[in-house]
C-alpha cells in the first residue's frame, strides 16, 4: 500500500485532519515524500512514486489517504 499512495494527494490529506492550518507541516511532509533516494546495485535512484518505506510519516500519510479516499 505505501508504495502506491500518490505523493501529492497523500500529503494533502494531512490538511483534512482536524482542519490543520499549519502550512509548515504540509511543506515538511512534501519534502520527505518528494526527496527519497535509495541505492541499488551501486546506482542511486530518486523515488518518484509512493512513500519511502520505513518512514513513520509514510504510515501516517497512508492512513490519512485511505481514510479520506474511502
mmCIF file as Biopython writes it, N, C-alpha, C and O atoms, coordinates in Angstrom:
data_model
#
loop_
_atom_site.group_PDB
_atom_site.id
_atom_site.type_symbol
_atom_site.label_atom_id
_atom_site.label_alt_id
_atom_site.label_comp_id
_atom_site.label_asym_id
_atom_site.label_entity_id
_atom_site.label_seq_id
_atom_site.pdbx_PDB_ins_code
_atom_site.Cartn_x
_atom_site.Cartn_y
_atom_site.Cartn_z
_atom_site.occupancy
_atom_site.B_iso_or_equiv
_atom_site.auth_seq_id
_atom_site.auth_asym_id
_atom_site.pdbx_PDB_model_num
ATOM 1   N N  . UNK A ? 1  ? 0.824   -1.199 0.000  1.0 0.0 1  A 1 
ATOM 2   C CA . UNK A ? 1  ? 0.000   0.000  0.000  1.0 0.0 1  A 1 
ATOM 3   C C  . UNK A ? 1  ? 0.865   1.260  0.000  1.0 0.0 1  A 1 
ATOM 4   O O  . UNK A ? 1  ? 0.567   2.209  -0.725 1.0 0.0 1  A 1 
ATOM 5   N N  . UNK A ? 2  ? 1.929   1.283  0.800  1.0 0.0 2  A 1 
ATOM 6   C CA . UNK A ? 2  ? 2.723   2.505  0.931  1.0 0.0 2  A 1 
ATOM 7   C C  . UNK A ? 2  ? 3.292   2.988  -0.390 1.0 0.0 2  A 1 
ATOM 8   O O  . UNK A ? 2  ? 3.323   4.189  -0.658 1.0 0.0 2  A 1 
ATOM 9   N N  . UNK A ? 3  ? 3.738   2.065  -1.203 1.0 0.0 3  A 1 
ATOM 10  C CA . UNK A ? 3  ? 4.365   2.476  -2.449 1.0 0.0 3  A 1 
ATOM 11  C C  . UNK A ? 3  ? 3.349   2.884  -3.504 1.0 0.0 3  A 1 
ATOM 12  O O  . UNK A ? 3  ? 3.733   3.340  -4.580 1.0 0.0 3  A 1 
ATOM 13  N N  . UNK A ? 4  ? 2.076   2.731  -3.223 1.0 0.0 4  A 1 
ATOM 14  C CA . UNK A ? 4  ? 1.038   3.074  -4.196 1.0 0.0 4  A 1 
ATOM 15  C C  . UNK A ? 4  ? 0.299   4.366  -3.855 1.0 0.0 4  A 1 
ATOM 16  O O  . UNK A ? 4  ? -0.514  4.831  -4.653 1.0 0.0 4  A 1 
ATOM 17  N N  . UNK A ? 5  ? 0.563   4.958  -2.680 1.0 0.0 5  A 1 
ATOM 18  C CA . UNK A ? 5  ? -0.098  6.203  -2.289 1.0 0.0 5  A 1 
ATOM 19  C C  . UNK A ? 5  ? 0.457   7.334  -3.144 1.0 0.0 5  A 1 
ATOM 20  O O  . UNK A ? 5  ? 1.670   7.537  -3.172 1.0 0.0 5  A 1 
ATOM 21  N N  . UNK A ? 6  ? -0.410  8.083  -3.849 1.0 0.0 6  A 1 
ATOM 22  C CA . UNK A ? 6  ? 0.091   9.217  -4.621 1.0 0.0 6  A 1 
ATOM 23  C C  . UNK A ? 6  ? 0.736   10.244 -3.688 1.0 0.0 6  A 1 
ATOM 24  O O  . UNK A ? 6  ? 0.162   10.582 -2.653 1.0 0.0 6  A 1 
ATOM 25  N N  . UNK A ? 7  ? 1.901   10.732 -4.038 1.0 0.0 7  A 1 
ATOM 26  C CA . UNK A ? 7  ? 2.637   11.628 -3.146 1.0 0.0 7  A 1 
ATOM 27  C C  . UNK A ? 7  ? 1.878   12.907 -2.841 1.0 0.0 7  A 1 
ATOM 28  O O  . UNK A ? 7  ? 1.691   13.248 -1.673 1.0 0.0 7  A 1 
ATOM 29  N N  . UNK A ? 8  ? 1.446   13.607 -3.850 1.0 0.0 8  A 1 
ATOM 30  C CA . UNK A ? 8  ? 0.803   14.907 -3.636 1.0 0.0 8  A 1 
ATOM 31  C C  . UNK A ? 8  ? -0.523  14.745 -2.907 1.0 0.0 8  A 1 
ATOM 32  O O  . UNK A ? 8  ? -0.775  15.439 -1.923 1.0 0.0 8  A 1 
ATOM 33  N N  . UNK A ? 9  ? -1.375  13.834 -3.380 1.0 0.0 9  A 1 
ATOM 34  C CA . UNK A ? 9  ? -2.673  13.635 -2.765 1.0 0.0 9  A 1 
ATOM 35  C C  . UNK A ? 9  ? -2.527  13.120 -1.329 1.0 0.0 9  A 1 
ATOM 36  O O  . UNK A ? 9  ? -3.293  13.503 -0.445 1.0 0.0 9  A 1 
ATOM 37  N N  . UNK A ? 10 ? -1.550  12.260 -1.110 1.0 0.0 10 A 1 
ATOM 38  C CA . UNK A ? 10 ? -1.313  11.749 0.236  1.0 0.0 10 A 1 
ATOM 39  C C  . UNK A ? 10 ? -0.946  12.847 1.213  1.0 0.0 10 A 1 
ATOM 40  O O  . UNK A ? 10 ? -1.462  12.890 2.330  1.0 0.0 10 A 1 
ATOM 41  N N  . UNK A ? 11 ? -0.057  13.732 0.798  1.0 0.0 11 A 1 
ATOM 42  C CA . UNK A ? 11 ? 0.343   14.841 1.658  1.0 0.0 11 A 1 
ATOM 43  C C  . UNK A ? 11 ? -0.832  15.788 1.893  1.0 0.0 11 A 1 
ATOM 44  O O  . UNK A ? 11 ? -1.019  16.276 3.008  1.0 0.0 11 A 1 
ATOM 45  N N  . UNK A ? 12 ? -1.615  16.049 0.867  1.0 0.0 12 A 1 
ATOM 46  C CA . UNK A ? 12 ? -2.736  16.978 1.010  1.0 0.0 12 A 1 
ATOM 47  C C  . UNK A ? 12 ? -3.807  16.472 1.964  1.0 0.0 12 A 1 
ATOM 48  O O  . UNK A ? 12 ? -4.561  17.277 2.512  1.0 0.0 12 A 1 
ATOM 49  N N  . UNK A ? 13 ? -3.897  15.169 2.177  1.0 0.0 13 A 1 
ATOM 50  C CA . UNK A ? 13 ? -4.883  14.667 3.133  1.0 0.0 13 A 1 
ATOM 51  C C  . UNK A ? 13 ? -4.564  15.094 4.555  1.0 0.0 13 A 1 
ATOM 52  O O  . UNK A ? 13 ? -5.450  15.084 5.409  1.0 0.0 13 A 1 
ATOM 53  N N  . UNK A ? 14 ? -3.303  15.473 4.834  1.0 0.0 14 A 1 
ATOM 54  C CA . UNK A ? 14 ? -2.960  15.959 6.171  1.0 0.0 14 A 1 
ATOM 55  C C  . UNK A ? 14 ? -3.740  17.224 6.515  1.0 0.0 14 A 1 
ATOM 56  O O  . UNK A ? 14 ? -4.012  17.484 7.687  1.0 0.0 14 A 1 
ATOM 57  N N  . UNK A ? 15 ? -4.100  18.006 5.508  1.0 0.0 15 A 1 
ATOM 58  C CA . UNK A ? 15 ? -4.874  19.223 5.755  1.0 0.0 15 A 1 
ATOM 59  C C  . UNK A ? 15 ? -6.266  18.910 6.287  1.0 0.0 15 A 1 
ATOM 60  O O  . UNK A ? 15 ? -6.881  19.748 6.945  1.0 0.0 15 A 1 
ATOM 61  N N  . UNK A ? 16 ? -6.760  17.725 6.010  1.0 0.0 16 A 1 
ATOM 62  C CA . UNK A ? 16 ? -8.125  17.391 6.378  1.0 0.0 16 A 1 
ATOM 63  C C  . UNK A ? 16 ? -8.242  16.838 7.796  1.0 0.0 16 A 1 
ATOM 64  O O  . UNK A ? 16 ? -9.356  16.665 8.289  1.0 0.0 16 A 1 
ATOM 65  N N  . UNK A ? 17 ? -7.145  16.562 8.449  1.0 0.0 17 A 1 
ATOM 66  C CA . UNK A ? 17 ? -7.182  16.054 9.818  1.0 0.0 17 A 1 
ATOM 67  C C  . UNK A ? 17 ? -7.321  17.230 10.775 1.0 0.0 17 A 1 
ATOM 68  O O  . UNK A ? 17 ? -6.420  18.061 10.890 1.0 0.0 17 A 1 
ATOM 69  N N  . UNK A ? 18 ? -8.448  17.292 11.453 1.0 0.0 18 A 1 
ATOM 70  C CA . UNK A ? 18 ? -8.717  18.345 12.445 1.0 0.0 18 A 1 
ATOM 71  C C  . UNK A ? 18 ? -8.458  19.746 11.910 1.0 0.0 18 A 1 
ATOM 72  O O  . UNK A ? 18 ? -8.070  20.641 12.661 1.0 0.0 18 A 1 
ATOM 73  N N  . UNK A ? 19 ? -8.671  19.934 10.616 1.0 0.0 19 A 1 
ATOM 74  C CA . UNK A ? 19 ? -8.503  21.250 9.984  1.0 0.0 19 A 1 
ATOM 75  C C  . UNK A ? 19 ? -7.149  21.884 10.271 1.0 0.0 19 A 1 
ATOM 76  O O  . UNK A ? 19 ? -7.074  23.063 10.617 1.0 0.0 19 A 1 
ATOM 77  N N  . UNK A ? 20 ? -6.074  21.104 10.127 1.0 0.0 20 A 1 
ATOM 78  C CA . UNK A ? 20 ? -4.731  21.663 10.280 1.0 0.0 20 A 1 
ATOM 79  C C  . UNK A ? 20 ? -4.591  22.875 9.382  1.0 0.0 20 A 1 
ATOM 80  O O  . UNK A ? 20 ? -4.956  22.832 8.207  1.0 0.0 20 A 1 
ATOM 81  N N  . UNK A ? 21 ? -4.069  23.943 9.927  1.0 0.0 21 A 1 
ATOM 82  C CA . UNK A ? 21 ? -3.827  25.133 9.116  1.0 0.0 21 A 1 
ATOM 83  C C  . UNK A ? 21 ? -2.358  25.503 9.171  1.0 0.0 21 A 1 
ATOM 84  O O  . UNK A ? 21 ? -1.990  26.653 8.929  1.0 0.0 21 A 1 
ATOM 85  N N  . UNK A ? 22 ? -1.539  24.555 9.480  1.0 0.0 22 A 1 
ATOM 86  C CA . UNK A ? 22 ? -0.108  24.809 9.600  1.0 0.0 22 A 1 
ATOM 87  C C  . UNK A ? 22 ? 0.558   24.405 8.292  1.0 0.0 22 A 1 
ATOM 88  O O  . UNK A ? 22 ? 0.787   23.224 8.032  1.0 0.0 22 A 1 
ATOM 89  N N  . UNK A ? 23 ? 0.861   25.401 7.479  1.0 0.0 23 A 1 
ATOM 90  C CA . UNK A ? 23 ? 1.473   25.141 6.171  1.0 0.0 23 A 1 
ATOM 91  C C  . UNK A ? 23 ? 2.852   24.498 6.311  1.0 0.0 23 A 1 
ATOM 92  O O  . UNK A ? 23 ? 3.294   23.776 5.417  1.0 0.0 23 A 1 
ATOM 93  N N  . UNK A ? 24 ? 3.528   24.754 7.421  1.0 0.0 24 A 1 
ATOM 94  C CA . UNK A ? 24 ? 4.859   24.168 7.622  1.0 0.0 24 A 1 
ATOM 95  C C  . UNK A ? 24 ? 4.791   22.647 7.661  1.0 0.0 24 A 1 
ATOM 96  O O  . UNK A ? 24 ? 5.695   21.981 7.155  1.0 0.0 24 A 1 
ATOM 97  N N  . UNK A ? 25 ? 3.742   22.084 8.247  1.0 0.0 25 A 1 
ATOM 98  C CA . UNK A ? 25 ? 3.606   20.629 8.308  1.0 0.0 25 A 1 
ATOM 99  C C  . UNK A ? 25 ? 3.462   20.069 6.901  1.0 0.0 25 A 1 
ATOM 100 O O  . UNK A ? 25 ? 4.070   19.052 6.566  1.0 0.0 25 A 1 
ATOM 101 N N  . UNK A ? 26 ? 2.662   20.729 6.083  1.0 0.0 26 A 1 
ATOM 102 C CA . UNK A ? 26 ? 2.467   20.277 4.710  1.0 0.0 26 A 1 
ATOM 103 C C  . UNK A ? 26 ? 3.774   20.369 3.932  1.0 0.0 26 A 1 
ATOM 104 O O  . UNK A ? 26 ? 4.122   19.451 3.190  1.0 0.0 26 A 1 
ATOM 105 N N  . UNK A ? 27 ? 4.486   21.455 4.094  1.0 0.0 27 A 1 
ATOM 106 C CA . UNK A ? 27 ? 5.754   21.627 3.368  1.0 0.0 27 A 1 
ATOM 107 C C  . UNK A ? 27 ? 6.788   20.587 3.780  1.0 0.0 27 A 1 
ATOM 108 O O  . UNK A ? 27 ? 7.494   20.040 2.933  1.0 0.0 27 A 1 
ATOM 109 N N  . UNK A ? 28 ? 6.879   20.315 5.081  1.0 0.0 28 A 1 
ATOM 110 C CA . UNK A ? 28 ? 7.839   19.315 5.549  1.0 0.0 28 A 1 
ATOM 111 C C  . UNK A ? 28 ? 7.458   17.915 5.084  1.0 0.0 28 A 1 
ATOM 112 O O  . UNK A ? 28 ? 8.320   17.131 4.686  1.0 0.0 28 A 1 
ATOM 113 N N  . UNK A ? 29 ? 6.179   17.606 5.133  1.0 0.0 29 A 1 
ATOM 114 C CA . UNK A ? 29 ? 5.720   16.289 4.668  1.0 0.0 29 A 1 
ATOM 115 C C  . UNK A ? 29 ? 5.992   16.135 3.176  1.0 0.0 29 A 1 
ATOM 116 O O  . UNK A ? 29 ? 6.428   15.074 2.729  1.0 0.0 29 A 1 
ATOM 117 N N  . UNK A ? 30 ? 5.737   17.178 2.414  1.0 0.0 30 A 1 
ATOM 118 C CA . UNK A ? 30 ? 6.009   17.135 0.973  1.0 0.0 30 A 1 
ATOM 119 C C  . UNK A ? 30 ? 7.496   16.926 0.716  1.0 0.0 30 A 1 
ATOM 120 O O  . UNK A ? 30 ? 7.877   16.181 -0.187 1.0 0.0 30 A 1 
ATOM 121 N N  . UNK A ? 31 ? 8.330   17.582 1.509  1.0 0.0 31 A 1 
ATOM 122 C CA . UNK A ? 31 ? 9.777   17.435 1.357  1.0 0.0 31 A 1 
ATOM 123 C C  . UNK A ? 31 ? 10.199  15.979 1.577  1.0 0.0 31 A 1 
ATOM 124 O O  . UNK A ? 31 ? 10.986  15.433 0.804  1.0 0.0 31 A 1 
ATOM 125 N N  . UNK A ? 32 ? 9.676   15.361 2.629  1.0 0.0 32 A 1 
ATOM 126 C CA . UNK A ? 32 ? 10.022  13.963 2.918  1.0 0.0 32 A 1 
ATOM 127 C C  . UNK A ? 32 ? 9.556   13.052 1.791  1.0 0.0 32 A 1 
ATOM 128 O O  . UNK A ? 32 ? 10.293  12.165 1.358  1.0 0.0 32 A 1 
ATOM 129 N N  . UNK A ? 33 ? 8.327   13.270 1.315  1.0 0.0 33 A 1 
ATOM 130 C CA . UNK A ? 33 ? 7.774   12.391 0.284  1.0 0.0 33 A 1 
ATOM 131 C C  . UNK A ? 33 ? 8.486   12.552 -1.058 1.0 0.0 33 A 1 
ATOM 132 O O  . UNK A ? 33 ? 8.639   11.577 -1.794 1.0 0.0 33 A 1 
ATOM 133 N N  . UNK A ? 34 ? 8.919   13.763 -1.381 1.0 0.0 34 A 1 
ATOM 134 C CA . UNK A ? 34 ? 9.484   14.023 -2.699 1.0 0.0 34 A 1 
ATOM 135 C C  . UNK A ? 34 ? 11.005  13.927 -2.750 1.0 0.0 34 A 1 
ATOM 136 O O  . UNK A ? 34 ? 11.587  14.039 -3.829 1.0 0.0 34 A 1 
ATOM 137 N N  . UNK A ? 35 ? 11.654  13.724 -1.619 1.0 0.0 35 A 1 
ATOM 138 C CA . UNK A ? 35 ? 13.113  13.673 -1.588 1.0 0.0 35 A 1 
ATOM 139 C C  . UNK A ? 35 ? 13.609  12.361 -0.993 1.0 0.0 35 A 1 
ATOM 140 O O  . UNK A ? 35 ? 14.431  12.345 -0.077 1.0 0.0 35 A 1 
ATOM 141 N N  . UNK A ? 36 ? 13.097  11.281 -1.527 1.0 0.0 36 A 1 
ATOM 142 C CA . UNK A ? 36 ? 13.529  9.967  -1.082 1.0 0.0 36 A 1 
ATOM 143 C C  . UNK A ? 36 ? 14.433  9.354  -2.148 1.0 0.0 36 A 1 
ATOM 144 O O  . UNK A ? 36 ? 14.035  9.199  -3.303 1.0 0.0 36 A 1 
ATOM 145 N N  . UNK A ? 37 ? 15.636  9.016  -1.748 1.0 0.0 37 A 1 
ATOM 146 C CA . UNK A ? 37 ? 16.618  8.426  -2.653 1.0 0.0 37 A 1 
ATOM 147 C C  . UNK A ? 37 ? 17.063  7.094  -2.080 1.0 0.0 37 A 1 
ATOM 148 O O  . UNK A ? 37 ? 17.063  6.903  -0.864 1.0 0.0 37 A 1 
ATOM 149 N N  . UNK A ? 38 ? 17.437  6.190  -2.939 1.0 0.0 38 A 1 
ATOM 150 C CA . UNK A ? 38 ? 17.939  4.894  -2.497 1.0 0.0 38 A 1 
ATOM 151 C C  . UNK A ? 38 ? 18.976  4.410  -3.495 1.0 0.0 38 A 1 
ATOM 152 O O  . UNK A ? 38 ? 19.055  4.894  -4.624 1.0 0.0 38 A 1 
ATOM 153 N N  . UNK A ? 39 ? 19.763  3.451  -3.054 1.0 0.0 39 A 1 
ATOM 154 C CA . UNK A ? 39 ? 20.757  2.885  -3.956 1.0 0.0 39 A 1 
ATOM 155 C C  . UNK A ? 39 ? 20.432  1.421  -4.202 1.0 0.0 39 A 1 
ATOM 156 O O  . UNK A ? 39 ? 19.950  0.707  -3.322 1.0 0.0 39 A 1 
ATOM 157 N N  . UNK A ? 40 ? 20.706  1.010  -5.400 1.0 0.0 40 A 1 
ATOM 158 C CA . UNK A ? 40 ? 20.523  -0.377 -5.794 1.0 0.0 40 A 1 
ATOM 159 C C  . UNK A ? 40 ? 21.601  -0.710 -6.804 1.0 0.0 40 A 1 
ATOM 160 O O  . UNK A ? 40 ? 21.757  -0.035 -7.822 1.0 0.0 40 A 1 
ATOM 161 N N  . UNK A ? 41 ? 22.338  -1.760 -6.504 1.0 0.0 41 A 1 
ATOM 162 C CA . UNK A ? 41 ? 23.371  -2.228 -7.420 1.0 0.0 41 A 1 
ATOM 163 C C  . UNK A ? 41 ? 24.372  -1.110 -7.750 1.0 0.0 41 A 1 
ATOM 164 O O  . UNK A ? 41 ? 24.763  -0.932 -8.904 1.0 0.0 41 A 1 
ATOM 165 N N  . UNK A ? 42 ? 24.768  -0.376 -6.733 1.0 0.0 42 A 1 
ATOM 166 C CA . UNK A ? 42 ? 25.746  0.715  -6.850 1.0 0.0 42 A 1 
ATOM 167 C C  . UNK A ? 42 ? 25.247  1.886  -7.697 1.0 0.0 42 A 1 
ATOM 168 O O  . UNK A ? 42 ? 26.052  2.679  -8.186 1.0 0.0 42 A 1 
ATOM 169 N N  . UNK A ? 43 ? 23.948  2.002  -7.871 1.0 0.0 43 A 1 
ATOM 170 C CA . UNK A ? 43 ? 23.344  3.137  -8.584 1.0 0.0 43 A 1 
ATOM 171 C C  . UNK A ? 43 ? 22.384  3.839  -7.636 1.0 0.0 43 A 1 
ATOM 172 O O  . UNK A ? 43 ? 21.730  3.185  -6.823 1.0 0.0 43 A 1 
ATOM 173 N N  . UNK A ? 44 ? 22.290  5.161  -7.727 1.0 0.0 44 A 1 
ATOM 174 C CA . UNK A ? 44 ? 21.356  5.919  -6.911 1.0 0.0 44 A 1 
ATOM 175 C C  . UNK A ? 44 ? 20.110  6.228  -7.723 1.0 0.0 44 A 1 
ATOM 176 O O  . UNK A ? 44 ? 20.180  6.543  -8.911 1.0 0.0 44 A 1 
ATOM 177 N N  . UNK A ? 45 ? 18.965  6.131  -7.052 1.0 0.0 45 A 1 
ATOM 178 C CA . UNK A ? 45 ? 17.679  6.382  -7.693 1.0 0.0 45 A 1 
ATOM 179 C C  . UNK A ? 45 ? 16.854  7.333  -6.849 1.0 0.0 45 A 1 
ATOM 180 O O  . UNK A ? 45 ? 16.964  7.361  -5.624 1.0 0.0 45 A 1 
ATOM 181 N N  . UNK A ? 46 ? 16.026  8.113  -7.530 1.0 0.0 46 A 1 
ATOM 182 C CA . UNK A ? 46 ? 15.093  9.016  -6.875 1.0 0.0 46 A 1 
ATOM 183 C C  . UNK A ? 46 ? 13.704  8.391  -6.961 1.0 0.0 46 A 1 
ATOM 184 O O  . UNK A ? 46 ? 13.195  8.146  -8.055 1.0 0.0 46 A 1 
ATOM 185 N N  . UNK A ? 47 ? 13.098  8.134  -5.813 1.0 0.0 47 A 1 
ATOM 186 C CA . UNK A ? 47 ? 11.766  7.529  -5.794 1.0 0.0 47 A 1 
ATOM 187 C C  . UNK A ? 47 ? 10.744  8.605  -6.128 1.0 0.0 47 A 1 
ATOM 188 O O  . UNK A ? 47 ? 10.649  9.616  -5.432 1.0 0.0 47 A 1 
ATOM 189 N N  . UNK A ? 48 ? 9.981   8.388  -7.192 1.0 0.0 48 A 1 
ATOM 190 C CA . UNK A ? 48 ? 9.003   9.395  -7.628 1.0 0.0 48 A 1 
ATOM 191 C C  . UNK A ? 48 ? 7.571   8.942  -7.436 1.0 0.0 48 A 1 
ATOM 192 O O  . UNK A ? 48 ? 6.644   9.713  -7.682 1.0 0.0 48 A 1 
ATOM 193 N N  . UNK A ? 49 ? 7.370   7.712  -7.004 1.0 0.0 49 A 1 
ATOM 194 C CA . UNK A ? 49 ? 6.016   7.211  -6.784 1.0 0.0 49 A 1 
ATOM 195 C C  . UNK A ? 49 ? 5.934   6.566  -5.409 1.0 0.0 49 A 1 
ATOM 196 O O  . UNK A ? 49 ? 6.820   5.807  -5.017 1.0 0.0 49 A 1 
ATOM 197 N N  . UNK A ? 50 ? 4.878   6.868  -4.686 1.0 0.0 50 A 1 
ATOM 198 C CA . UNK A ? 50 ? 4.683   6.280  -3.370 1.0 0.0 50 A 1 
ATOM 199 C C  . UNK A ? 50 ? 5.536   6.935  -2.304 1.0 0.0 50 A 1 
ATOM 200 O O  . UNK A ? 50 ? 6.264   7.893  -2.563 1.0 0.0 50 A 1 
ATOM 201 N N  . UNK A ? 51 ? 5.432   6.405  -1.115 1.0 0.0 51 A 1 
ATOM 202 C CA . UNK A ? 51 ? 6.168   6.953  0.020  1.0 0.0 51 A 1 
ATOM 203 C C  . UNK A ? 51 ? 7.370   6.103  0.368  1.0 0.0 51 A 1 
ATOM 204 O O  . UNK A ? 51 ? 7.436   4.927  0.009  1.0 0.0 51 A 1 
ATOM 205 N N  . UNK A ? 52 ? 8.320   6.701  1.069  1.0 0.0 52 A 1 
ATOM 206 C CA . UNK A ? 52 ? 9.512   5.958  1.457  1.0 0.0 52 A 1 
ATOM 207 C C  . UNK A ? 52 ? 9.185   4.860  2.463  1.0 0.0 52 A 1 
ATOM 208 O O  . UNK A ? 52 ? 8.532   5.116  3.475  1.0 0.0 52 A 1 
ATOM 209 N N  . UNK A ? 53 ? 9.630   3.657  2.190  1.0 0.0 53 A 1 
ATOM 210 C CA . UNK A ? 53 ? 9.406   2.535  3.101  1.0 0.0 53 A 1 
ATOM 211 C C  . UNK A ? 53 ? 10.214  2.746  4.383  1.0 0.0 53 A 1 
ATOM 212 O O  . UNK A ? 53 ? 11.370  3.165  4.339  1.0 0.0 53 A 1 
ATOM 213 N N  . UNK A ? 54 ? 9.594   2.453  5.510  1.0 0.0 54 A 1 
ATOM 214 C CA . UNK A ? 54 ? 10.266  2.581  6.793  1.0 0.0 54 A 1 
ATOM 215 C C  . UNK A ? 54 ? 10.129  3.952  7.425  1.0 0.0 54 A 1 
ATOM 216 O O  . UNK A ? 54 ? 10.562  4.143  8.562  1.0 0.0 54 A 1 
ATOM 217 N N  . UNK A ? 55 ? 9.550   4.896  6.737  1.0 0.0 55 A 1 
ATOM 218 C CA . UNK A ? 55 ? 9.378   6.232  7.292  1.0 0.0 55 A 1 
ATOM 219 C C  . UNK A ? 55 ? 8.085   6.290  8.104  1.0 0.0 55 A 1 
ATOM 220 O O  . UNK A ? 55 ? 7.027   5.913  7.601  1.0 0.0 55 A 1 
ATOM 221 N N  . UNK A ? 56 ? 8.156   6.756  9.350  1.0 0.0 56 A 1 
ATOM 222 C CA . UNK A ? 56 ? 6.933   6.891  10.141 1.0 0.0 56 A 1 
ATOM 223 C C  . UNK A ? 56 ? 5.918   7.834  9.488  1.0 0.0 56 A 1 
ATOM 224 O O  . UNK A ? 56 ? 4.711   7.672  9.667  1.0 0.0 56 A 1 
ATOM 225 N N  . UNK A ? 57 ? 6.403   8.799  8.748  1.0 0.0 57 A 1 
ATOM 226 C CA . UNK A ? 57 ? 5.495   9.724  8.070  1.0 0.0 57 A 1 
ATOM 227 C C  . UNK A ? 57 ? 4.675   9.006  7.007  1.0 0.0 57 A 1 
ATOM 228 O O  . UNK A ? 57 ? 3.507   9.339  6.805  1.0 0.0 57 A 1 
ATOM 229 N N  . UNK A ? 58 ? 5.251   8.047  6.338  1.0 0.0 58 A 1 
ATOM 230 C CA . UNK A ? 58 ? 4.543   7.314  5.294  1.0 0.0 58 A 1 
ATOM 231 C C  . UNK A ? 58 ? 3.349   6.569  5.879  1.0 0.0 58 A 1 
ATOM 232 O O  . UNK A ? 58 ? 2.300   6.493  5.240  1.0 0.0 58 A 1 
ATOM 233 N N  . UNK A ? 59 ? 3.490   6.026  7.069  1.0 0.0 59 A 1 
ATOM 234 C CA . UNK A ? 59 ? 2.393   5.327  7.723  1.0 0.0 59 A 1 
ATOM 235 C C  . UNK A ? 59 ? 1.233   6.292  7.963  1.0 0.0 59 A 1 
ATOM 236 O O  . UNK A ? 59 ? 0.080   5.969  7.679  1.0 0.0 59 A 1 
ATOM 237 N N  . UNK A ? 60 ? 1.543   7.465  8.483  1.0 0.0 60 A 1 
ATOM 238 C CA . UNK A ? 60 ? 0.506   8.461  8.765  1.0 0.0 60 A 1 
ATOM 239 C C  . UNK A ? 60 ? -0.180  8.920  7.490  1.0 0.0 60 A 1 
ATOM 240 O O  . UNK A ? 60 ? -1.407  9.004  7.436  1.0 0.0 60 A 1 
ATOM 241 N N  . UNK A ? 61 ? 0.598   9.214  6.479  1.0 0.0 61 A 1 
ATOM 242 C CA . UNK A ? 61 ? 0.024   9.686  5.222  1.0 0.0 61 A 1 
ATOM 243 C C  . UNK A ? 61 ? -0.823  8.595  4.572  1.0 0.0 61 A 1 
ATOM 244 O O  . UNK A ? 61 ? -1.894  8.880  4.036  1.0 0.0 61 A 1 
ATOM 245 N N  . UNK A ? 62 ? -0.354  7.353  4.615  1.0 0.0 62 A 1 
ATOM 246 C CA . UNK A ? 62 ? -1.127  6.252  4.041  1.0 0.0 62 A 1 
ATOM 247 C C  . UNK A ? 62 ? -2.457  6.080  4.771  1.0 0.0 62 A 1 
ATOM 248 O O  . UNK A ? 62 ? -3.493  5.888  4.135  1.0 0.0 62 A 1 
ATOM 249 N N  . UNK A ? 63 ? -2.432  6.148  6.093  1.0 0.0 63 A 1 
ATOM 250 C CA . UNK A ? 63 ? -3.675  6.035  6.859  1.0 0.0 63 A 1 
ATOM 251 C C  . UNK A ? 63 ? -4.638  7.172  6.554  1.0 0.0 63 A 1 
ATOM 252 O O  . UNK A ? 63 ? -5.836  6.942  6.392  1.0 0.0 63 A 1 
ATOM 253 N N  . UNK A ? 64 ? -4.132  8.382  6.474  1.0 0.0 64 A 1 
ATOM 254 C CA . UNK A ? 64 ? -4.984  9.544  6.150  1.0 0.0 64 A 1 
ATOM 255 C C  . UNK A ? 64 ? -5.558  9.410  4.739  1.0 0.0 64 A 1 
ATOM 256 O O  . UNK A ? 64 ? -6.740  9.668  4.513  1.0 0.0 64 A 1 
ATOM 257 N N  . UNK A ? 65 ? -4.727  9.012  3.818  1.0 0.0 65 A 1 
ATOM 258 C CA . UNK A ? 65 ? -5.170  8.895  2.432  1.0 0.0 65 A 1 
ATOM 259 C C  . UNK A ? 65 ? -6.279  7.858  2.286  1.0 0.0 65 A 1 
ATOM 260 O O  . UNK A ? 65 ? -7.293  8.110  1.635  1.0 0.0 65 A 1 
ATOM 261 N N  . UNK A ? 66 ? -6.084  6.698  2.892  1.0 0.0 66 A 1 
ATOM 262 C CA . UNK A ? 66 ? -7.096  5.641  2.796  1.0 0.0 66 A 1 
ATOM 263 C C  . UNK A ? 66 ? -8.379  6.081  3.502  1.0 0.0 66 A 1 
ATOM 264 O O  . UNK A ? 66 ? -9.475  5.827  3.001  1.0 0.0 66 A 1 
ATOM 265 N N  . UNK A ? 67 ? -8.255  6.739  4.661  1.0 0.0 67 A 1 
ATOM 266 C CA . UNK A ? 67 ? -9.442  7.201  5.392  1.0 0.0 67 A 1 
ATOM 267 C C  . UNK A ? 67 ? -10.277 8.145  4.547  1.0 0.0 67 A 1 
ATOM 268 O O  . UNK A ? 67 ? -11.498 7.999  4.479  1.0 0.0 67 A 1 
ATOM 269 N N  . UNK A ? 68 ? -9.641  9.107  3.904  1.0 0.0 68 A 1 
ATOM 270 C CA . UNK A ? 68 ? -10.398 10.086 3.109  1.0 0.0 68 A 1 
ATOM 271 C C  . UNK A ? 68 ? -10.757 9.562  1.727  1.0 0.0 68 A 1 
ATOM 272 O O  . UNK A ? 68 ? -11.716 10.032 1.117  1.0 0.0 68 A 1 
ATOM 273 N N  . UNK A ? 69 ? -10.001 8.599  1.232  1.0 0.0 69 A 1 
ATOM 274 C CA . UNK A ? 69 ? -10.326 8.000  -0.065 1.0 0.0 69 A 1 
ATOM 275 C C  . UNK A ? 69 ? -11.600 7.172  0.024  1.0 0.0 69 A 1 
ATOM 276 O O  . UNK A ? 69 ? -12.407 7.144  -0.905 1.0 0.0 69 A 1 
ATOM 277 N N  . UNK A ? 70 ? -11.768 6.488  1.179  1.0 0.0 70 A 1 
ATOM 278 C CA . UNK A ? 70 ? -12.966 5.666  1.363  1.0 0.0 70 A 1 
ATOM 279 C C  . UNK A ? 70 ? -14.180 6.542  1.452  1.0 0.0 70 A 1 
ATOM 280 O O  . UNK A ? 70 ? -15.293 6.040  1.608  1.0 0.0 70 A 1 
#
